[in-house]
């Protein structure tokens, strides 16, 4: 089960998430999303639990729980949607590329 974890403290590590969620069952992966340019945490991440029941128990127990002074927001993760290709400015003739 894939779980969204929001309002994660910027000082938290993936190991911190794995330890926290590991109290409710086996954690397959724990990932904190980071800015691609400076590597800083964006304040949210995802935890994948090995089974559905453990994931549901973790969501129930951890949603709103304090972590390093911040209340976590914990929900089942939604499927990723396709992203549009960004529009780019074409310097040669002043047009927008699509």
N, C-alpha and C positions, 0 to 999 in steps of 0.2 A: 504494500500500500504506500503510495506516495503522498507526503504530507507537506503542506506549505507552513512555514514558520515565519511570522512577521514580527516587527518591532524587536528584532534581535539586537542586543547591545553591540556597538561597534568594536568593543574589545573582545567579544566572544570568539572562540575558535570552533572549527568543525569538530574537534575533539570534545569541546564542552557540550555541543549539541548531541553528539553520539553518546556521551555519558548520561546526559539528562534523559534522553529517550530510551536508552538501554535499560533503564529501570523498569520498563514496561514490556520488554521483549527484545528479540534480536534485531539489530539495525544493520541493514545492507549497506547503505551509504548515508552520509551527512554532508551537505554542501552549503557553504555560505556564498551568496552571489557577490562578486566583487566588481568594481569599476575596471573596465578594460585598460584604462590609461594609467591610473595611479595605484591600482591594486587594493584600494580601500573597500571595506565592507559597505554594501548598499543597505544593510539593515534588515535583510531577509534571507531566507534560505529554504532548503528542502531536505527532508529526511525520508528515506525509504525504509519502511519496516518490512521484515521478511514475511509476516502474515497479517491478514486483514484484522483479526480480532485484537492483536496487540496494538496495531495502529489506531483502532477505534478507542481502545482504553487510554492510550497516550494522548489522543486529542481531547478526550473528556477530562482527563486529569490536568493537562498542561495549559489548556486555553485560559488565559488570564493570569497564569502563575508568574510570579516575579522572577526575573533572571537578571542579576546585577543591577537592580533598581528599575527595570523596565518590565511592564506586563506583556507577556508574549501573546501573540494572536496566532492560534493554531487551528488549521482547517484542512480537510482533504484537499489535495492539489487538484486544480482543474487541468484538463488536457491543454497542451500548448497549441496555440493557433498559428496559422501561417501568417507571416509578416510580409507586408508589401515591400517592394524594392523602393528605397528612398529616392526621391527626385534629386537630380543633380543638375547643377548649372553648367552649361556648355559655354566656355569663354570665347570660342571661335566666332559665334554669330549671335550671342546674347539670348539664345533660346534655352528653355528648360528641356532637359532630356527626360524621357519617360521610359 
